[in-house]
């Protein structure tokens, strides 16, 4: 339960400023984050395949 409260508090702190940011900035930041997560996922998948092949 404490984890849930902390996660919601963090989400509110992170999304609060976005509500006041201009839409183009919000979209650009979202795109950068999405690309970063995609690169991370691809690297993790590649590393997992390499470990299972050994």
Buried (B, 14 or more C-beta within 10 A) or exposed (E): EEEEEEEEEEEEEEEEEEEEEEEEEBEEEEEEEEEEEEEEEEEEEEEEEEEEEE
